Amino acid sequence: MKKIIMPLLLAVAAFSSCKEHETAISQSQINAKVDSLIGIKIEELNRQAMEDLDRRKSIEVKAKADSIVQAYVQSQAAPAATPQQ
């Protein structure tokens, strides 16, 4: 009987020493963790937005500038083309 109890006690002792103690986290710790995760995501989104802006800026600005120049040229040519009365 002693031979059975001793390994059983050792197994229970080993199991209880390996068991991790869970600690409850407070609301402020949860908020801090959420804020840090959100901060990281916001930085990533801002970086992606700036890359998109740099890519699109050259395309869109050129089209707008060409449109403005064309409108200006047409406005300058229009009075010369109309006969004066």
The 8 nearest C-alpha neighbors of each residue, nearest first, counted from 0:
[[1, 3, 2, 4, 5, 6, 7, 8],
 [0, 2, 4, 3, 5, 6, 7, 8],
 [1, 3, 0, 5, 4, 6, 7, 8],
 [4, 2, 0, 1, 5, 6, 7, 8],
 [3, 5, 7, 1, 2, 6, 8, 0],
 [4, 6, 8, 7, 3, 2, 1, 9],
 [7, 5, 9, 8, 4, 3, 10, 2],
 [6, 8, 4, 10, 5, 9, 11, 3],
 [7, 9, 11, 5, 10, 6, 12, 4],
 [10, 8, 6, 12, 7, 11, 13, 5],
 [9, 11, 13, 7, 8, 12, 14, 6],
 [12, 10, 8, 14, 13, 9, 15, 7],
 [13, 11, 9, 15, 10, 14, 8, 16],
 [14, 12, 10, 16, 11, 15, 9, 17],
 [13, 15, 11, 17, 12, 16, 10, 18],
 [14, 16, 12, 18, 17, 13, 11, 10],
 [15, 17, 13, 14, 18, 12, 19, 11],
 [18, 16, 14, 15, 19, 13, 12, 20],
 [17, 19, 15, 16, 14, 20, 13, 21],
 [20, 18, 21, 17, 16, 15, 22, 14],
 [19, 21, 22, 18, 17, 23, 16, 15],
 [22, 20, 19, 23, 18, 24, 17, 25],
 [21, 23, 24, 20, 19, 25, 28, 18],
 [22, 24, 25, 21, 26, 20, 28, 29],
 [25, 23, 28, 22, 26, 29, 27, 21],
 [24, 26, 28, 27, 29, 23, 30, 22],
 [25, 27, 29, 28, 30, 24, 31, 23],
 [26, 28, 30, 29, 25, 31, 24, 32],
 [29, 27, 31, 25, 26, 30, 24, 32],
 [28, 30, 26, 32, 27, 31, 33, 25],
 [31, 29, 27, 33, 28, 32, 34, 26],
 [30, 32, 28, 34, 29, 33, 27, 35],
 [31, 33, 29, 35, 34, 30, 28, 36],
 [34, 32, 30, 36, 35, 31, 37, 29],
 [35, 33, 37, 31, 32, 36, 38, 30],
 [34, 36, 38, 32, 33, 37, 31, 39],
 [37, 35, 33, 39, 38, 34, 32, 40],
 [38, 36, 40, 34, 39, 35, 41, 33],
 [39, 37, 35, 41, 36, 40, 34, 42],
 [38, 40, 36, 42, 37, 41, 35, 43],
 [39, 41, 37, 43, 42, 38, 44, 36],
 [42, 40, 44, 38, 43, 39, 37, 45],
 [43, 41, 45, 39, 40, 44, 46, 38],
 [42, 44, 40, 46, 41, 45, 47, 39],
 [45, 43, 41, 47, 46, 42, 48, 40],
 [46, 44, 48, 42, 47, 43, 41, 49],
 [47, 45, 43, 49, 44, 48, 42, 50],
 [46, 48, 50, 44, 45, 49, 51, 43],
 [49, 47, 45, 51, 50, 46, 44, 52],
 [48, 50, 52, 46, 51, 47, 53, 45],
 [49, 51, 47, 53, 52, 48, 54, 46],
 [52, 50, 48, 54, 49, 53, 55, 47],
 [53, 51, 49, 55, 50, 54, 56, 48],
 [52, 54, 50, 56, 51, 55, 49, 57],
 [55, 53, 51, 52, 56, 50, 57, 58],
 [56, 54, 52, 58, 57, 53, 59, 51],
 [57, 55, 53, 59, 58, 52, 60, 54],
 [56, 58, 60, 55, 59, 61, 54, 53],
 [57, 59, 55, 56, 61, 60, 62, 54],
 [60, 58, 62, 56, 61, 57, 55, 63],
 [59, 61, 63, 57, 62, 56, 58, 64],
 [60, 62, 64, 59, 63, 58, 65, 57],
 [61, 63, 65, 59, 60, 64, 66, 58],
 [64, 62, 66, 60, 65, 61, 67, 59],
 [63, 65, 67, 61, 66, 62, 60, 68],
 [66, 64, 68, 62, 63, 67, 61, 69],
 [65, 67, 63, 69, 64, 68, 70, 62],
 [68, 66, 64, 70, 69, 65, 71, 63],
 [69, 67, 71, 65, 70, 66, 72, 64],
 [68, 70, 66, 72, 71, 67, 65, 73],
 [71, 69, 67, 73, 68, 72, 74, 66],
 [72, 70, 68, 74, 69, 73, 67, 75],
 [71, 73, 69, 75, 74, 70, 68, 76],
 [74, 72, 76, 70, 75, 71, 77, 69],
 [73, 75, 71, 77, 72, 76, 70, 78],
 [76, 74, 72, 73, 77, 71, 78, 79],
 [75, 77, 73, 79, 74, 78, 72, 80],
 [76, 78, 80, 74, 79, 75, 73, 81],
 [79, 77, 81, 80, 76, 75, 74, 82],
 [80, 78, 76, 77, 81, 75, 82, 83],
 [79, 81, 77, 78, 76, 82, 83, 75],
 [82, 80, 78, 79, 83, 77, 76, 84],
 [83, 81, 80, 84, 79, 78, 77, 76],
 [82, 84, 81, 79, 78, 80, 77, 76],
 [83, 82, 81, 78, 79, 80, 77, 76]]
